[in-house]
Amino acid sequence: MHKQAESAALPESRGEMHTDDPILRAAASWFGYGHWSAPYWFIGPEPGMAKQEGDNLLARCRAWQTLGSPELLDNLEHHRAFNHMKHHTRNIPMKVPVGSQSMRPPTQSTWRQLIRLFLAFKGERSDNDAIGDYQCTKWGSIDGLTCLPELSSLAANGFQVERDRITFRESRTSYLQEMVMRNKPRFVVMYGGGRALQPFWNFIASGSYEPNPYTMENIAGCEVGFHFEERTSSVRAMHPVKAGGAAPPDDYWLGIAAKLASSSFNRVRLTELGS
């Protein structure tokens, strides 16, 4: 199995690749959406891509280059740049308005449950209207509360689609773990990938590929792991969208939120009491 990874390469060194191939450059240096100093992180195996989009990977990577090739982008700005605004366009009437808003976009299948967890953790409405409202402009924004990196940045319509997921996997894992240590988010939720990605989720949480640092539990009939440290709680969750089977229900994500909120509150109280 993997041994302890070497210190992560600096992002500048990955960015100085001697190639004009936007896909290769993105595979090395683009991580996702939001900003590293955000307090709430959600790390996925790779971005999804709906069948009706076609294979627009090149357009996504060219848009990333056009926007300056940063490690993290603004979610809305990037989708506008490669002209896929379905999940940022308010065209569905809300059942219950959110503030002054009465329309929302359709919720994206993966983001929907992650945002549900996030809003429930914060003690806010977590119904689909509230989720769609947050998704529209705030989810993965460059000045918001969330950081949405991916283990692989190359979007695909499922793991069966051929992509280079291996070449930069260990260097990206090391860099993600370095950024967690540097920024100390309140929590990091890592989701999907099954057994194949378990060592990489282990490393991000603990700095070692093995053993498994998570305490495994069952919530709503589905498995989830928790690893609590002084400043950051790590979660290893199932993917919100399960190909060929039943996806985890809403109660799974609400249960994770409740567990995180309870643990975070207890740690804050202990700090306040000087324990």
TIZA-373885 format. One record per residue: residue number from 1; residue in one letter; x, y, z of N, C-alpha, C in turn. Coordinates in steps of 0.1 Angstrom, whole numbers, padded with zeros to 4 digits, always signed. Each point is the difference from the previous one (the first is absolute). Example, Ala and Ser with C-alpha at 12.3 -4.5 7.8 and 13.67 -1.06 7.14 Angstrom:
BEGIN
1, A, +0132, -0057, +0078, -0009, +0012, +0000, +0009, +0012, +0000
2, S, -0004, +0011, -0007, +0009, +0011, +0000, -0008, +0011, +0008
//
This chain:
BEGIN
1, M, +0008, -0012, +0000, -0008, +0012, +0000, +0009, +0012, +0000
2, H, -0006, +0012, +0000, +0007, +0012, +0000, +0008, +0003, +0012
3, K, +0011, +0006, -0001, +0008, +0005, +0012, -0003, +0014, +0002
4, Q, +0005, +0006, +0011, -0001, +0014, +0002, +0004, +0008, -0012
5, A, -0008, +0009, -0004, +0003, +0008, -0012, +0010, +0011, +0003
6, E, +0008, +0003, -0010, +0010, +0011, +0002, -0008, +0013, +0001
7, S, +0007, +0011, +0004, -0005, +0013, +0001, -0006, +0004, -0013
8, A, -0012, +0007, +0000, -0007, +0003, -0012, +0008, +0011, -0008
9, A, -0001, -0002, -0013, +0007, +0010, -0009, -0008, +0013, +0001
10, L, +0008, +0011, -0002, -0007, +0013, +0000, -0008, +0001, -0012
11, P, -0012, +0007, +0001, -0008, +0002, -0011, +0007, +0007, -0012
12, E, +0009, +0009, +0003, +0007, +0006, -0011, +0008, -0009, -0009
13, S, +0005, -0011, +0007, +0008, -0009, -0008, -0009, -0009, -0009
14, R, -0012, -0002, +0005, -0009, -0008, -0009, -0005, +0009, -0011
15, G, -0001, +0013, +0003, -0005, +0009, -0011, +0010, +0003, -0011
16, E, +0012, -0002, +0003, +0011, +0003, -0010, +0002, -0013, -0009
17, M, -0010, -0006, -0004, +0001, -0011, -0009, +0003, +0004, -0014
18, H, +0009, -0007, -0007, +0004, +0003, -0013, -0010, -0006, -0010
19, T, -0012, +0004, +0000, -0010, -0005, -0009, -0011, +0011, -0002
20, D, -0006, +0000, -0012, -0011, +0009, -0002, -0014, -0007, +0001
21, D, +0001, -0013, +0004, -0012, -0008, +0001, -0008, +0004, +0012
22, P, -0012, +0006, -0002, -0008, +0005, +0012, -0005, -0011, +0009
23, I, -0002, -0012, -0006, -0005, -0011, +0008, +0011, -0005, +0009
24, L, +0012, -0002, -0005, +0011, -0004, +0008, +0004, +0010, +0011
25, R, -0001, +0013, -0003, +0003, +0010, +0009, -0010, +0000, +0011
26, A, -0013, -0001, -0004, -0011, +0000, +0010, +0001, -0013, +0009
27, A, +0004, -0011, -0005, +0002, -0012, +0007, +0010, +0001, +0011
28, A, +0010, +0008, -0002, +0011, +0003, +0010, -0004, +0011, +0010
29, S, -0006, +0011, -0005, +0001, +0012, +0008, -0014, +0006, +0004
30, W, -0011, -0005, -0006, -0013, +0005, +0003, -0007, -0009, +0010
31, F, -0005, +0005, +0011, -0005, -0008, +0011, -0016, +0001, +0001
32, G, -0006, +0011, -0004, -0014, +0001, +0001, -0005, +0014, +0003
33, Y, -0009, +0001, +0009, -0007, +0013, +0002, +0001, +0005, +0015
34, G, -0002, +0013, +0001, +0000, +0006, +0014, +0014, +0006, +0003
35, H, +0004, -0001, +0013, +0013, +0005, +0004, +0005, -0008, +0011
36, W, +0013, -0001, +0001, +0007, -0009, +0010, -0004, +0004, +0015
37, S, -0002, +0013, +0002, -0002, +0004, +0014, -0015, -0001, +0004
38, A, -0008, -0006, -0008, -0014, -0002, +0004, -0001, -0010, +0011
39, P, -0010, +0002, +0009, +0000, -0009, +0012, -0007, -0014, -0003
40, Y, -0006, -0002, -0011, -0007, -0012, -0002, +0004, -0006, -0014
41, W, +0006, -0012, +0000, +0005, -0006, -0012, -0008, -0013, -0003
42, F, -0001, -0002, -0013, -0006, -0012, -0006, +0009, -0005, -0011
43, I, +0007, -0011, +0002, +0009, -0005, -0010, -0006, -0012, -0007
44, G, -0001, +0001, -0013, -0006, -0011, -0008, +0011, -0008, -0008
45, P, -0004, -0011, -0006, +0010, -0007, -0009, +0003, +0006, -0013
46, E, -0011, +0007, -0006, +0002, +0007, -0012, -0013, +0007, -0003
47, P, +0000, +0011, -0009, -0013, +0006, -0003, -0008, -0009, -0009
48, G, -0013, +0001, +0002, -0009, -0007, -0009, -0002, +0007, -0013
49, M, -0007, -0007, -0009, -0003, +0006, -0013, -0012, -0007, -0005
50, A, -0011, +0007, -0002, -0013, -0006, -0005, +0002, -0004, -0014
51, K, -0008, -0011, -0004, +0001, -0005, -0013, -0004, +0010, -0011
52, Q, -0010, +0008, +0004, -0005, +0010, -0010, +0010, +0011, -0002
53, E, +0010, +0002, +0008, +0011, +0010, -0003, +0009, -0005, -0011
54, G, +0000, -0013, -0003, +0010, -0005, -0009, +0013, +0000, +0008
55, D, +0011, -0003, -0007, +0013, +0000, +0007, +0006, +0014, -0002
56, N, -0002, +0008, +0010, +0004, +0014, -0001, +0013, +0003, +0009
57, L, +0008, -0011, +0002, +0011, +0001, +0009, +0010, +0011, -0006
58, L, +0002, +0000, -0013, +0010, +0010, -0005, -0006, +0014, +0002
59, A, -0013, +0002, -0002, -0005, +0014, +0002, +0001, +0004, +0015
60, R, -0002, -0009, +0009, +0002, +0003, +0014, +0014, +0004, +0003
61, C, +0010, -0007, -0005, +0014, +0003, +0002, +0005, +0013, -0007
62, R, -0006, +0002, -0011, +0004, +0013, -0007, -0006, +0012, +0007
63, A, -0012, -0002, +0006, -0006, +0010, +0008, +0008, +0003, +0012
64, W, +0005, -0010, +0006, +0009, +0001, +0012, +0013, +0008, -0004
65, Q, +0005, -0003, -0012, +0012, +0008, -0004, -0004, +0014, -0003
66, T, -0011, +0003, -0006, -0004, +0013, -0003, -0002, +0009, +0013
67, L, -0004, -0007, +0010, -0002, +0007, +0013, +0013, +0001, +0008
68, G, +0011, -0004, -0006, +0013, +0003, +0007, +0007, -0013, +0006
69, S, -0006, -0011, -0002, +0006, -0013, +0005, +0003, +0000, +0015
70, P, -0010, +0004, +0008, +0003, +0000, +0015, -0003, -0014, +0005
71, E, +0005, -0003, +0012, -0003, -0013, +0006, -0014, -0002, +0003
72, L, -0007, +0011, +0004, -0014, +0000, +0003, -0007, +0011, -0007
73, L, -0012, -0003, -0006, -0008, +0010, -0007, -0013, +0003, +0007
74, D, -0006, +0011, -0004, -0014, +0003, +0004, -0009, -0010, -0009
75, N, -0009, -0007, +0007, -0008, -0010, -0006, -0009, +0006, -0011
76, L, -0007, +0011, +0003, -0009, +0007, -0009, +0008, +0005, -0012
77, E, +0011, +0007, +0003, +0008, +0006, -0011, +0005, -0010, -0010
78, H, +0004, -0012, +0005, +0006, -0010, -0008, -0011, -0006, -0009
79, H, -0012, -0003, +0006, -0011, -0005, -0008, -0005, +0010, -0011
80, R, +0001, +0012, +0004, -0004, +0010, -0010, +0011, +0000, -0012
81, A, +0012, -0002, +0003, +0011, +0001, -0010, -0001, -0012, -0009
82, F, -0005, -0012, +0004, -0001, -0011, -0010, -0015, -0002, -0004
83, N, -0008, +0010, +0004, -0014, +0001, -0005, -0009, -0012, +0004
84, H, +0001, -0003, +0013, -0009, -0011, +0006, -0006, +0006, +0012
85, M, -0011, +0007, -0002, -0006, +0008, +0011, -0013, -0006, +0006
86, K, -0003, -0013, -0004, -0012, -0006, +0005, -0002, +0001, +0015
87, H, +0011, -0003, +0008, -0001, +0000, +0014, +0002, +0013, +0007
88, H, +0001, +0011, -0008, +0001, +0013, +0005, -0011, +0010, -0005
89, T, -0010, -0006, -0006, -0011, +0008, -0006, -0013, -0002, +0007
90, R, -0005, +0010, +0005, -0013, -0001, +0008, -0012, -0001, -0009
91, N, -0005, -0012, -0002, -0011, -0002, -0009, -0011, -0010, +0006
92, I, +0002, -0003, +0013, -0010, -0009, +0007, -0006, +0008, +0011
93, P, -0014, +0001, +0000, -0006, +0007, +0012, +0002, -0007, +0013
94, M, +0003, +0007, +0010, +0002, -0006, +0013, -0014, -0003, +0007
95, K, -0001, -0010, +0008, -0012, -0003, +0008, +0000, +0010, +0011
96, V, +0012, +0002, +0006, +0001, +0010, +0011, +0011, +0009, -0003
97, P, -0002, +0013, -0002, +0011, +0010, -0004, +0011, -0001, +0010
98, V, +0012, +0004, -0005, +0012, +0001, +0009, +0003, +0015, +0000
99, G, -0003, +0007, +0011, +0003, +0014, +0000, -0009, +0007, -0011
100, S, +0006, +0008, -0008, -0007, +0007, -0011, -0001, -0008, -0013
101, Q, +0006, -0012, +0000, +0000, -0009, -0012, -0012, -0009, +0000
102, S, -0006, -0001, -0012, -0011, -0009, -0002, +0002, -0010, -0011
103, M, +0012, +0001, -0006, +0004, -0010, -0011, +0013, -0006, +0004
104, R, +0003, -0012, -0005, +0013, -0006, +0002, +0003, -0009, -0012
105, P, +0013, -0003, -0001, +0004, -0010, -0011, -0003, -0014, +0004
106, P, +0000, -0009, -0010, -0001, -0014, +0004, +0012, -0004, +0008
107, T, -0001, -0008, +0011, +0011, -0004, +0008, +0008, -0011, -0007
108, Q, +0013, +0002, +0001, +0010, -0010, -0007, +0000, -0012, +0009
109, S, +0001, -0012, -0005, -0003, -0012, +0007, +0011, -0003, +0011
110, T, +0013, +0003, -0002, +0010, -0001, +0010, +0000, +0011, +0010
111, W, -0001, +0012, -0005, +0000, +0012, +0008, -0011, +0001, +0010
112, R, -0012, -0005, -0005, -0012, +0001, +0008, +0002, -0006, +0014
113, Q, +0005, -0012, +0001, +0001, -0006, +0014, +0012, +0006, +0008
114, L, +0011, +0005, -0007, +0010, +0006, +0007, -0004, +0014, +0006
115, I, -0008, +0007, -0008, -0005, +0013, +0005, -0010, -0003, +0011
116, R, -0008, -0011, -0001, -0010, -0003, +0011, +0008, -0002, +0013
117, L, +0011, -0008, -0001, +0008, -0002, +0012, +0005, +0013, +0006
118, F, +0006, +0009, -0009, +0006, +0012, +0004, -0011, +0010, +0006
119, L, -0011, +0001, -0006, -0011, +0009, +0006, -0005, -0005, +0013
120, A, -0002, -0014, +0001, -0005, -0006, +0012, +0011, +0002, +0011
121, F, +0012, -0001, -0003, +0011, +0002, +0010, -0001, +0014, +0006
122, K, -0003, +0010, -0009, -0001, +0014, +0004, -0013, +0003, +0007
123, G, -0009, -0010, +0001, -0013, +0002, +0006, -0010, +0008, -0009
124, E, +0002, -0001, -0013, -0009, +0008, -0009, -0009, -0010, -0007
125, R, -0009, +0006, -0008, -0009, -0008, -0008, +0008, -0009, -0010
126, S, -0004, -0012, -0001, +0007, -0009, -0009, -0009, -0007, -0010
127, D, -0011, +0006, -0003, -0009, -0005, -0010, +0006, +0003, -0014
128, N, -0007, -0005, -0011, +0006, +0002, -0013, -0001, +0015, -0005
129, D, -0009, +0007, +0005, +0000, +0014, -0003, +0012, +0008, +0006
130, A, +0003, -0003, +0012, +0011, +0006, +0007, +0013, -0005, -0007
131, I, +0000, -0012, -0003, +0012, -0006, -0007, +0003, +0007, -0013
132, G, -0011, +0000, -0008, +0001, +0007, -0014, +0005, +0014, +0001
133, D, -0006, +0007, +0010, +0004, +0014, +0002, +0015, +0002, +0003
134, Y, +0005, -0009, +0009, +0014, +0001, +0004, +0009, -0004, -0012
135, Q, -0004, -0011, -0007, +0007, -0005, -0011, +0002, +0011, -0011
136, C, -0010, +0008, -0002, +0000, +0010, -0011, +0012, +0009, +0000
137, T, +0004, +0006, +0011, +0010, +0010, +0000, +0011, -0002, +0011
138, K, -0003, -0008, +0010, +0009, +0000, +0012, +0008, -0013, +0000
139, W, -0004, -0011, -0005, +0007, -0013, +0001, +0013, +0001, -0008
140, G, +0011, -0002, +0007, +0013, +0001, -0007, +0004, +0013, -0005
141, S, -0005, +0011, +0006, +0004, +0013, -0004, +0013, +0004, +0006
142, I, +0007, +0009, -0007, +0014, +0004, +0004, +0000, +0008, +0013
143, D, -0011, +0005, +0005, +0000, +0008, +0012, -0011, -0006, +0010
144, G, -0003, -0013, -0002, -0011, -0006, +0008, +0006, -0009, +0011
145, L, -0008, -0009, +0005, +0003, -0008, +0012, +0005, -0014, -0004
146, T, +0000, -0004, -0013, +0003, -0014, -0004, +0012, -0001, -0010
147, C, +0007, -0011, +0002, +0011, -0003, -0009, -0004, -0014, -0006
148, L, +0001, -0001, -0013, -0005, -0012, -0007, +0011, -0006, -0009
149, P, +0011, -0005, +0006, +0010, -0006, -0009, -0004, -0014, -0004
150, E, +0007, -0005, -0010, -0002, -0014, -0005, +0014, -0007, +0000
151, L, -0001, -0013, +0002, +0013, -0008, +0000, +0005, +0000, -0014
152, S, -0009, -0001, -0010, +0003, +0001, -0014, -0008, +0012, -0005
153, S, +0005, +0009, -0008, -0007, +0011, -0005, -0007, -0002, -0013
154, L, +0002, -0012, -0006, -0005, -0003, -0014, -0014, -0005, +0001
155, A, -0010, +0008, -0004, -0014, -0004, +0001, -0003, -0012, -0009
156, A, -0009, -0008, +0004, -0004, -0012, -0008, -0014, -0004, +0004
157, N, -0007, -0007, -0009, -0013, -0006, +0003, +0002, -0014, +0005
158, G, +0006, -0001, +0012, +0002, -0013, +0006, +0015, -0004, -0001
159, F, +0003, -0010, +0009, +0014, -0005, +0001, +0003, -0009, -0012
160, Q, -0010, -0004, -0008, +0003, -0009, -0011, +0005, +0008, -0012
161, V, -0001, +0014, +0000, +0005, +0008, -0010, +0015, +0002, +0002
162, E, +0007, -0002, -0012, +0015, +0000, +0001, +0005, +0014, +0003
163, R, +0008, +0001, +0011, +0006, +0013, +0004, +0014, -0004, +0007
164, D, +0009, +0009, +0000, +0012, -0002, +0007, -0002, +0004, +0015
165, R, -0004, -0010, +0008, -0002, +0003, +0014, +0012, -0004, +0009
166, I, +0010, -0005, -0006, +0011, -0006, +0008, +0013, +0009, +0001
167, T, +0003, +0006, -0012, +0013, +0006, +0000, +0003, +0010, +0011
168, F, -0010, +0008, +0003, +0002, +0011, +0010, -0007, -0003, +0014
169, R, -0005, -0013, +0001, -0008, -0003, +0012, +0007, +0002, +0013
170, E, +0012, -0005, +0001, +0008, +0000, +0012, +0004, +0014, +0003
171, S, +0005, +0008, -0010, +0004, +0013, +0003, -0011, +0009, +0004
172, R, -0012, -0002, -0006, -0012, +0008, +0003, -0004, -0004, +0014
173, T, +0000, -0012, +0004, -0004, -0005, +0013, +0009, +0007, +0011
174, S, +0013, +0000, -0003, +0009, +0006, +0010, -0002, +0015, +0001
175, Y, -0003, +0007, -0011, -0003, +0014, +0000, -0013, +0003, +0007
176, L, -0010, -0008, -0002, -0013, +0002, +0007, +0002, -0002, +0015
177, Q, +0008, -0010, +0004, +0002, -0002, +0015, +0008, +0012, +0005
178, E, +0010, +0005, -0008, +0008, +0012, +0005, -0010, +0012, +0002
179, M, -0009, +0002, -0010, -0009, +0012, +0001, -0010, -0002, +0012
180, V, -0004, -0012, +0003, -0008, -0002, +0012, +0007, +0004, +0012
181, M, +0013, -0005, +0001, +0008, +0003, +0012, +0003, +0015, +0001
182, R, +0002, +0007, -0011, +0003, +0014, -0001, -0012, +0009, +0004
183, N, -0012, -0004, -0005, -0012, +0008, +0001, -0009, -0004, +0012
184, K, +0001, -0012, +0004, -0008, -0005, +0011, -0015, +0003, -0001
185, P, -0006, -0005, -0010, -0015, +0002, -0001, -0007, -0007, +0011
186, R, -0012, +0004, +0002, -0008, -0006, +0011, -0003, -0014, -0002
187, F, -0004, -0003, -0013, -0001, -0014, -0004, +0003, -0002, -0014
188, V, +0004, -0013, -0003, +0003, -0005, -0014, -0008, -0012, -0002
189, V, -0009, +0000, -0009, -0008, -0011, -0004, +0005, -0006, -0013
190, M, +0005, -0012, +0000, +0005, -0007, -0012, -0010, -0011, -0004
191, Y, -0004, +0000, -0013, -0011, -0009, -0003, +0003, -0007, -0013
192, G, -0005, -0013, +0000, +0001, -0008, -0013, +0013, -0007, -0002
193, G, +0001, -0007, -0011, +0012, -0007, -0004, +0002, -0014, +0005
194, G, -0008, -0004, +0010, +0000, -0014, +0005, +0014, -0004, +0006
195, R, +0003, -0012, -0001, +0013, -0005, +0006, +0012, +0005, -0007
196, A, -0001, +0003, -0013, +0011, +0004, -0008, +0006, +0014, +0006
197, L, -0009, +0008, +0004, +0005, +0013, +0005, +0001, +0001, +0015
198, Q, -0003, -0010, +0007, +0001, +0000, +0015, +0013, +0004, +0005
199, P, +0012, -0005, -0006, +0013, +0004, +0006, +0002, +0015, -0002
200, F, -0005, +0006, -0010, +0002, +0014, -0003, -0008, +0009, +0010
201, W, -0012, -0005, +0003, -0008, +0007, +0010, +0006, -0002, +0014
202, N, +0006, -0011, +0002, +0008, -0002, +0013, +0011, +0010, +0001
203, F, +0007, +0002, -0011, +0012, +0008, +0000, -0004, +0015, +0003
204, I, -0010, +0004, -0007, -0005, +0014, +0002, -0004, +0003, +0015
205, A, -0006, -0010, +0006, -0004, +0001, +0014, +0011, -0001, +0010
206, S, +0010, -0009, -0003, +0010, -0003, +0011, +0014, +0001, -0004
207, G, +0003, +0002, -0014, +0014, +0001, -0004, +0006, -0013, -0003
208, S, -0008, -0011, +0001, +0005, -0013, -0003, -0010, -0008, -0008
209, Y, +0005, -0008, -0010, -0010, -0008, -0008, -0007, -0011, +0008
210, E, +0007, -0005, +0009, -0006, -0011, +0009, +0006, +0001, +0014
211, P, -0006, -0004, +0010, -0014, -0007, +0000, -0011, +0010, -0001
212, N, -0012, -0005, -0001, -0012, +0009, -0001, -0002, +0007, +0013
213, P, +0000, +0014, +0000, -0001, +0008, +0012, -0014, +0002, +0004
214, Y, -0010, -0004, -0008, -0014, +0003, +0002, -0007, -0009, +0009
215, T, -0009, +0005, +0009, -0009, -0009, +0008, -0012, -0001, -0009
216, M, -0004, -0012, -0004, -0011, -0003, -0009, -0013, -0001, +0008
217, E, -0010, +0006, -0006, -0014, -0001, +0006, -0010, -0002, -0011
218, N, -0012, -0003, +0004, -0011, -0002, -0009, -0010, +0010, +0003
219, I, -0003, +0008, -0011, -0011, +0010, +0001, -0010, -0002, -0011
220, A, -0012, -0002, +0003, -0011, -0002, -0010, +0003, -0012, -0009
221, G, +0006, -0010, +0006, +0003, -0013, -0007, +0012, +0001, -0009
222, C, +0008, +0011, +0001, +0012, +0002, -0009, +0012, +0003, +0009
223, E, +0012, -0004, -0005, +0012, +0001, +0007, +0006, +0014, -0001
224, V, +0006, +0005, +0011, +0007, +0012, +0000, +0011, +0000, +0010
225, G, +0012, +0006, -0002, +0011, +0000, +0009, +0002, +0014, +0005
226, F, +0004, +0001, +0013, +0003, +0013, +0006, +0014, +0000, +0006
227, H, +0008, +0010, -0001, +0013, +0002, +0006, +0001, +0014, +0005
228, F, +0000, +0001, +0014, +0000, +0013, +0006, +0013, +0003, +0005
229, E, +0005, +0012, -0003, +0012, +0006, +0005, -0003, +0013, +0007
230, E, +0010, +0006, +0005, -0002, +0012, +0008, -0006, +0011, -0008
231, R, +0004, +0003, -0012, -0005, +0011, -0008, -0009, -0004, -0012
232, T, +0002, -0012, -0005, -0008, -0004, -0012, -0006, -0014, +0002
233, S, -0013, -0001, -0004, -0007, -0013, +0000, +0001, -0005, -0014
234, S, +0003, -0013, -0002, +0000, -0006, -0014, -0011, -0010, +0000
235, V, -0006, -0001, -0012, -0011, -0009, -0002, +0003, -0008, -0013
236, R, -0002, -0013, +0000, +0001, -0008, -0012, -0014, -0005, -0003
237, A, -0007, +0006, -0010, -0014, -0003, -0003, -0001, -0007, -0013
238, M, -0012, -0006, -0002, -0003, -0006, -0013, -0003, +0011, -0010
239, H, +0000, -0003, -0013, -0003, +0010, -0010, -0015, +0003, +0000
240, P, -0003, +0012, -0002, -0015, +0004, +0000, -0007, -0007, -0012
241, V, +0007, -0004, -0010, -0006, -0006, -0012, +0006, -0014, -0001
242, K, -0008, -0010, +0001, +0006, -0014, +0000, -0005, -0007, -0013
243, A, +0010, -0002, -0009, -0004, -0006, -0013, -0004, -0015, +0002
244, G, -0012, -0003, -0006, -0005, -0014, +0001, -0005, -0004, +0014
245, G, -0003, +0009, +0008, -0006, -0003, +0013, -0007, +0012, +0007
246, A, -0005, -0003, +0012, -0007, +0011, +0007, +0011, +0009, +0006
247, A, -0002, +0013, -0002, +0009, +0010, +0006, -0004, +0002, +0015
248, P, +0010, +0005, +0008, -0003, +0002, +0014, -0012, +0010, +0001
249, P, -0009, -0002, +0009, -0012, +0009, +0001, +0003, +0013, +0007
250, D, -0009, +0009, +0000, +0002, +0013, +0006, +0004, -0001, +0015
251, D, -0006, -0010, +0007, +0003, -0002, +0014, +0015, -0003, +0002
252, Y, +0006, -0006, -0009, +0015, -0003, +0001, +0008, +0013, +0001
253, W, -0003, +0010, -0009, +0007, +0012, +0000, -0004, +0009, +0012
254, L, -0012, -0001, +0004, -0005, +0008, +0012, +0006, -0006, +0013
255, G, +0002, -0013, +0000, +0006, -0007, +0011, +0015, +0004, +0002
256, I, +0007, +0000, -0012, +0014, +0005, +0000, +0001, +0014, +0006
257, A, -0009, +0009, -0005, +0000, +0014, +0004, -0002, +0000, +0015
258, A, -0009, -0008, +0006, -0003, +0001, +0014, +0012, -0005, +0008
259, K, +0007, -0010, -0005, +0012, -0006, +0007, +0011, +0011, +0000
260, L, +0002, +0006, -0011, +0010, +0010, -0001, -0003, +0012, +0009
261, A, -0013, +0005, -0001, -0003, +0011, +0008, +0001, -0002, +0015
262, S, -0003, -0012, +0004, +0001, -0004, +0014, +0015, +0000, +0005
263, S, +0008, -0006, -0009, +0014, -0002, +0004, +0007, +0014, +0000
264, S, -0003, +0008, -0011, +0006, +0013, +0000, -0004, +0009, +0012
265, F, -0013, -0001, +0004, -0004, +0008, +0011, +0007, -0005, +0013
266, N, +0002, -0013, +0001, +0007, -0005, +0012, +0014, +0005, +0000
267, R, +0007, +0000, -0011, +0014, +0004, +0000, +0001, +0015, +0003
268, V, -0010, +0008, -0005, +0000, +0014, +0002, -0002, +0003, +0015
269, R, -0009, -0008, +0006, -0003, +0002, +0015, +0013, -0004, +0008
270, L, +0006, -0010, -0004, +0012, -0004, +0007, +0011, +0010, +0000
271, T, +0001, +0007, -0012, +0010, +0010, -0002, -0003, +0012, +0009
272, E, -0013, +0004, +0000, -0005, +0011, +0008, +0003, -0002, +0015
273, L, -0001, -0013, +0004, +0002, -0003, +0014, +0014, -0002, +0004
274, G, +0009, +0000, -0010, +0014, -0001, +0002, +0005, -0014, +0002
275, S, -0008, -0010, -0004, +0003, -0014, +0002, +0009, -0005, -0011
//
